[in-house]
Amino acid sequence: MLNLRIKVGHYYEFKLSEKITIMFAVLYEFERGKNKDVYSLRIFDNKRDFEFPIEESTFNRWVKEERIKEITPEEALMHAIEV
């Protein structure tokens, strides 16, 4: 899992704690300027969704901590529509 890279258009699960797992999609990346290597995430739960910026270094740290897992679009959809 240590070779997992953040990619625009992909879906991931982030384990925040033992009881809380967050699903998110990577919408776009800033490639230039002062926001270089910042990605925009769309975070979903069963009540709402919102955008959240993240630096590539933070994503890589989460990967090293084994808190990130890439998921399929079908898994992301199931998570977003769970009641």
C-alpha positions in Angstrom: 0.0 0.0 0.0 3.0 2.3 0.4 3.1 3.0 -3.4 -0.5 4.5 -3.4 -0.5 7.9 -5.1 -3.2 10.6 -5.0 -4.9 10.8 -8.4 -7.5 13.2 -9.8 -10.8 11.3 -10.5 -10.2 8.5 -8.1 -12.0 7.5 -4.9 -10.5 6.8 -1.5 -11.5 5.8 2.0 -9.8 7.5 4.9 -9.9 5.9 8.4 -10.2 8.8 10.8 -10.7 6.5 13.8 -11.8 3.0 14.7 -15.5 4.0 14.3 -15.2 6.7 11.6 -14.3 6.1 7.9 -14.7 9.0 5.4 -15.1 8.5 1.7 -13.8 11.1 -0.7 -13.1 11.8 -4.4 -10.2 13.8 -5.7 -11.7 16.6 -8.0 -8.7 18.5 -9.2 -5.1 19.5 -8.5 -3.4 22.9 -8.5 -0.2 22.5 -10.4 1.3 26.0 -10.3 1.6 29.0 -8.0 1.4 29.1 -4.3 -1.1 26.3 -4.0 1.1 23.8 -6.0 0.6 20.2 -4.9 -2.8 21.0 -3.3 -5.8 18.8 -4.3 -9.5 19.5 -3.9 -11.4 16.6 -2.2 -15.1 16.1 -2.3 -16.0 14.4 1.0 -19.3 12.5 1.2 -21.5 11.2 4.0 -25.1 10.1 4.0 -26.4 13.7 4.7 -24.1 16.1 2.7 -21.0 16.6 0.7 -18.4 19.3 0.7 -15.0 20.3 -0.8 -11.9 20.2 1.3 -8.3 21.1 0.2 -5.4 18.8 1.0 -1.7 18.9 0.3 -0.1 15.9 -1.4 2.3 15.6 1.6 -0.6 15.1 4.0 -2.1 12.4 1.7 1.3 10.6 1.6 1.6 10.7 5.4 -1.9 9.1 5.7 -0.7 6.4 3.2 2.4 5.7 5.3 0.1 5.4 8.4 -2.0 2.9 6.4 -5.2 5.0 6.8 -6.0 5.4 3.1 -7.5 2.8 0.8 -8.4 3.3 -2.9 -12.0 2.2 -3.6 -14.0 1.6 -6.8 -16.7 4.0 -8.1 -19.3 1.5 -7.2 -18.1 1.4 -3.6 -18.1 5.2 -3.5 -21.7 5.3 -4.8 -22.9 2.7 -2.2 -21.2 4.7 0.6 -22.8 8.0 -0.6 -26.4 6.6 -0.7 -26.3 4.5 2.5 -29.2 5.4 4.8 
